[in-house]
């Protein structure tokens, strides 16, 4: 009977471990969870993503990126695609998916039994150097009992990590598109100011010649010289702003060294003939916003954690310990060994800590997550409405400058030129009209820039990754001076 009892007792923890189900395959693949991230990103913005884990994959991505940018004038879509493939910060965010998958994998794996072996009575010469040997196998019953709850919590965290990776991807795409718009607009400003500077130089030169002949007093000359000097400062500042804007774009795309041999257009695309149809903006945002999905998963995680806390409220540690003791005795010159099976159940008695504090903490954590989700829904609705209002308003403003202000200034310049040819208008009046027209064109360009920024904000308001999210870094500081190449 003893021979049957001993194997049964020793094998009990192993039988408990063998009852565990297999680990789900979606936790164990090399790029666990990334396929879902790639699909969701493509559905939102139509761009491809990649998670490089080997040197060969990194080299392939680098060759692809160089083919898209080196020596070329890139569009906003190209800039976004390069950033999604080449930004190392995004690659680090994708690694978080693998970390959460590994955590879920670990939670799905049964806890290893603990084996302990002890030798008693070392040095007993009459017994052959020792008196007894103890062998024990300990298995955590509580871990086996709560395995389903721990797996559910780990799975929620795994899905939340996927959602955060999608949000990080959308955030980088939005930041890159905004940086491209700002860089192109900055160079467009430079071109307008350069044209204004040419006109201003002509006015300053004319003022100097008229001053030499006495036809223009010193006050008139000073006004022209002051305007020309101020415009030179504005042009230098605009060149610096353009350099910084392009550097910001390069940083987001992960470019450096020889990779920087790319260009951006000299001007933003023309204003569209009409706005895109926007309807049910709040409903679209509630259905598609990734950060709202993350808040829902956080609430689900708190619910799973609450269930796990409830299961372990009273019993926080429960272990089954099985083993045997082989004790030797010397009788009549012979050594006899007696094997005794052992079975222990170890647990903590909830005398002082009854689990009420942990349950209260779990309840408040769930309540906190519920309120965060409710507030996030309100915020999402508000951001969607604001983005739609900004999109419509900036389009109408840009359209007003394009269709009304600039044509009027052009008419003033044309009529001034006719009057000048008829010896009615002075040269300075003609130069002033040209300056006013350039100023109106610059305002129109700025209004167009604001529209394209509002368009990016509208996409972010629907899918996520807007300017309010964290993760952006400061722009690198650059020295001013010299001509700007873009």
Buried (B, 14 or more C-beta within 10 A) or exposed (E): EEEEEBEEBBEBBEEBBEEEEEBBEBBBEEBBBBEBBBEBBEEBBEBEBBBBBEEEEBEBBBEBBBEBBEEEEBBBBBBBBBBBBBBEBBBEBBBBBBEBBBBBBEBBBBBEBEEEEEEBEEEBEEBEEBBBBBBBBBBBBBBBBBBBBBBBBBBBBBBBBBBBBBBBBBBBBBBBBBBBBBBBBBBBBBBBBEBBBEBBEBBBEBBEEBBEEEEBEEEBBEBBBEBBEEBBEBBBBBBBBBBBBBBBBBBBBBBEEEBEEBBBBEBBEEBEEEBEEBEEBBEBBBEBBBBBBBBBBBBBBBBBBBBBBBBBBEBEEBBBBBBBBBBBEBEEEEEEEEEEBBBEEEBEEEEEEEBEEBBEEBEEBBEEBBEBBEEBBEBBBEBBBBBBEBBBEBBEBBBEBBEEBBEEBBEBBEEBBEBBEEEEBEEBEBBBBBBBBBBBBBBBBBBBBBBBBBBBBBBBBBBBBBBEBEEEEEEEEEEEEEEBEB
